Amino acid sequence: MSEKHHIIQVWFFVGVLLLVYGFLILASGLAEWSHPPNIVLAELHAPVWWGALMLVLGLIYCIKFSPNRKP
Amino acid sequence: MIAMMASTAPTTLVHLSAVDLGIIAFYFALVLGIGFYLKRFANTGEDFFLAGREMTAWVAGLAFVSANLGSLELLGWAGSAYQYGILAAHWYWIGAIPAMVFLGIVMMPFYYISKTHSVPGYLQLRYGSATSALSAVTFAIMTILMSGVNMYAMAVVMKVVLGWNINFSIWVSSLTVGIYVASGGLFSAIFNEVLQFFLIWFGALLIPILGLIETGGWKGMVARIQQNFPGQDYTHAWSTLGRFQDNPMGMHWTGIVFGLGAVQAMGYWTTDFLVVQRVLSAKDIRSAKMAPIIGSYFKMAVPLIVILPGLLGLAVLPMHLVPASSLQPGQYSYNEVLPLMLARYCGPGLLGLGITALVAGFMAGMAGNVSAFATVWTYDIYRPFLRKTAPDQHYVSMGRWCTLIGLVVSIGTAYLAMGFASIMDYVQALFGFFIAPLFGTVLLGMLWKRVSRAAGFCGLLAGTLSSVTMFTLMKLDHRWVGIFALSPKAQGLAQDMYQALWACVTCVVVTVLVTLVTKPRPDEELKGLVYALTEVAQEEHTSFLHRPLFWGITALAALLVLQIIFW
């Protein structure tokens, strides 16, 4: 994206955001597994699979767009 | 509307856990960190105001669509979907896609080749100072007002949803936006918009997924809506538009096609500098053409996270929401449907993500407005009228100070907004005053070389004045609604569409008439500004998969399919 300035690509920051949020949400989902919150469809454990999805996507973005990776 | 929401909200909708607060805090830390990191790259005017003109088509395209995906829009349109049903999706489909494709294919080459910094900048080149100044001043006022309204709306939502103090929300959000935009300029604003895009999708997409699981799919949702609201059709986009009285919006298909699709949307997406500035940051003309077309595909999908939650609210919420104007203690307004759905399905963690998405949307809305304000003030008001010759560094400093001053003024307008229950309605009407006629002026200027300077100015002024006059008359005496909006049953949004249509027609007619009696500018002065005198690079030797035209036509075809599915 930034040939002139050599700026870290925005996709890397997106990856960091997804990675951190995915971890927090997955951990929170696992922690409440045995006593889910009082919400509709709590039995589906949405935070677990949604957090896992974000974590994996974040990891892919962080690796693919890492500032240390050579083009 | 917003003040009403704040004053009568029953209790806070949700309570945040430690993990939710951690998610919100991390977002603030990340955007501030990115702002400080980008400061070193925003040294020249082109860096600060146009992000160095080095964004790829994807980044510019996502920023382009995100600039219009603020939380005000999310909450408002989800509420409109609850109120009007799937008719609200027209603002994302026919009210956006054709205009985005038109911007990419037809108009972008002129903006890009003329190397202008802004839309008023193009008007300066095409029509001269008077037209440019009229457009720049009105736009600067609009952006500051919108930034303040965003700020206030965020503070109110945080108070209603979380019980946060209004002053705390206003000052924390504006300080954060001020720091990162004054540091990195448009670089920061665009980076934040891309982050916001991902946040909004990940924060809101679970609502329709879980909602459809709960209702047993689309058919189950429709059946529940019919059970909850018998005799009303909320799930057909076109079949109820044959007569004004057949749909809750009081809308006719001519208002949607001509008022919204042909004028309002074209005006907003092709001449509102807030969105066009994102595309101007593209690294080359092909990226500039592709950016709005890429954005159009995402825009087409936004009803999934905005309109569908509103419809699901009709199906699953145990209470009936009411208009903000008739809100009683213990009731919820249409605008609260998205937070209510969020609280219904999301526990700790996911709730923090959803709230962060809303906060990010509000802050991106503020950032977009102040960065556009700084550019238009510096390049279209300060430089041509106050200080014509100064080093580039001086204008960059002016841009940084403008960002901060703009935010301080926005804080003032945010507090001002507290005093007006329906200020959003008036702000939207103000946009309607200037955007619809501006589209006529810019389009005629690009496509017809005969249009003179005087014609451009007179057309824009006449269109704006006619729009203000129509708005005032309809507010003063309801009989005028039947004349301008073609039916006394036309509601607010329908009135806006016809007002925009007639304002644009007035602008075009006056421009053509004045053109015929005034002297045109010489051809040499119009090279790169007008269709007949501009050489746009052709793409005969490019694979069709790399041609903007191919993807533009595909977007229009996909739009057509969606209309047939939801007819």
Interface residues (C-beta under 8 A of the other chain):
Chain A: M1 S2 E3 K4 H5 I7 I8 V10 F13 V14 V16 L17 L18 V20 Y21 L24 I25 A27 S28 G29 E32 P36 P37 I39 V40 L41 A42 L44 A46 P47 W50 G51 M54
Chain B: S17 V19 G22 I23 F26 Y27 L30 I34 Y37 L38 F41 D47 G52 E54 M55 T56 V59 F187 I190 F191 V194 L195 F198 L199 F202 L206 L210 I213 E214 K283 V316 A343 R344 Y345 C346 G347 P348 G349 L350 G352 L353
